[in-house]
Amino acid sequence: MPSRFLKEKYRSLAPYVPGEQPQERQFIKLNTNESPFPPSPKVAQAVTKAQVDQLRLYSDPDCTGLRRALADTLGVGPQQVICTNGSDEILAFCFLSLCEQGAAFPDCTYGFYKVFARLFGIPAVTIPLKEDFSVDLADYRDLKQTVFLANPNAPTGMALPPEMVGELCRANPDRLVIVDEAYADFALDSCVRLLPQYDNLLVVGTFSKSRSLAGARLGFAVGSEELIADLHRIRFSFNPYNVNRLTLLAGQAALADPEYFTACRDKIIATREKTAAALRDMGYTVLDSRANFLFAKSGKLGGKELYLLLKENGILVRHFDEPRIRDFLRITIGTPEEMETLLQVLRRVETMEGKQNENIH
């Protein structure tokens, strides 16, 4: 029940529901797309007691060192980069300030887009994915709204080649296209390389997934200098100290260890492909994921039923109770050992359910 002080327009607001973060029972946690690996050892080396002592001071509002490191990593100029408290913050800034004509995004995608549109009173158009859950860019070609595309998409994991996104930017140069690349490192390609060609493109990224810093809350966006300056205007009007001192250090340290990043990413990709093949051998429908998760459907059990059975067996995955996808589960890629345990449990529960159904008949 909302208090009597809440504005009327927010009383029916349905907030974003994050994945479960269990505090008591130990689970194999495959529900929130976190990395199974710890951050680079350089992160621990960077966060020293001396740096902790400096927490009495505000962080650098310009994120100078981190922006330079990101610019070097991405091959852009520092003035083309903005850093934020997770990628959700930059997405919020985009909905707040860059959707004069409204927003458009797929019907099955990151749930926060719909929430931000409601929160900021932005008219939103949701465009159905095709039957195979792919994005048809023809549906977005003539829109006036700002387009938001998660690429790879969540929860499906499917990805568009950057060249197709470039075609969308070129087809309507007066319309902004925002590409949410939270999982792009696992797709081994990025729309950042298109930025010299299109000033109507903004690319959003995060350190949460491929750089193992979900708990540090660090996101960024890359675009034209003018577009990034617009977003800095919003950031400084909201919270100029939005990235804390230790997170800035952690981000720089993670970028300074590309070998560790590559090794962890490649292990996750290899485990993803091995797990997908095993699930398909078991009769599962598994979409072609380019992310650090799989979107899979059993041929025998419904999504919610299977989610609950896995939870009973100590494994958390993500289930979305929405009409088009309620039979699917989103399964984060964990360690090879965790994924093997998942497969063993799935074989066992499906066998048990099959026997129960035989007894009923």
Phi, psi and omega in degrees: 000119179291156176288166180287352183268346182289135178303144183303322185291344179260358185293333180255010181294125176266110184287163174295138180254108179287163176294155182299138174237084186298139182252346185243286182291145176274126178238157159282114194261101182236040189239350185230018173058031173281160177285144175281354184251149176290166175298166176308142174305335180294336178294314179296324179292328183283328184270080183269171176298323179299321179288325176297320178301331182283358178295348175291343181258149175296155176283166178292114183294339179269354180051042193303306183296318181292318179298321178295317180295319178295317179300317179296319181294321186268349180076036178231179177273152179303329180286356177262007186237138170232141180248142185218170178282083186077159179289339178298326180294316180292325176297320177299316178301321181294314178297321182293323193239347188238022182235052182302325181259011182100185183230152176223138180200164182294162179286326178250096182201193182302124188296340183290337181300314180295321180294314180298320179300315177295315184301318184262006178067037182265122175300129185235140175248122176258128186249121183299138168295160177293173183302327180271011178073014175271160177272130174260105185294342176299332179291343185251356192296320187252018181282152173267339184289156170293130184263131175246120179233118170281123185218106000300151183284151172239131016262007188283329183084356183281150187228150172261142172296141179307328181299326179290323175296320177300321177298322179294318178296320182289326183293332182218079187292346180265006180243133182279136175244121180251118182254118181270104186257044180303331185243012188296332180299331180277348176268351178063025176204155185213150176281356180303325182292348178274347188303322178300339183266335190226116177273001177256026179238132173234131181247126181253138180222176182211155173265001189290323190265284188286343179250011168060036182237036181303320182285346179277339180059082181219120176231175180201166171220152181228134179192198176294156180302322182292317180294318178293324176298321176301316182290326174296324177302317178291316182300314181289343175274351182248303181197099182292341179255046190285340178248121186285166187300317183289325177293321176301315179296316181297319180296315179297318181296320179297320179292334182280001181233066183296331180295317179295316178304310182297318181297314181294315180301314182295324177296319180295317179298315180298318179292322177302311183293321179294318180293318179300316179297319180295319179295319179296323177296333178276000179096009179282147166274122182232119179291160184281088185278139171241022182246193178261033177208167175239148176245111193226151181228131176284149175274356186242326187238147175289161184299312182294320179299315182290321176303314181292322178296318178295319180297319177299332181262017172083021180234125177260127170232180183250130176241134179246118184273067179236145191310313187285337190234012187291344178271355181263156169239141172263122187242112177293145176278117177261206176290161176305323180292318179296320181290326176293321175298317177304311182298319178298317180294318179299317178299319183291312184291324179291323177295316180297317180294322178298318179294321179297319179294324178295320180294325180295318181283000000 
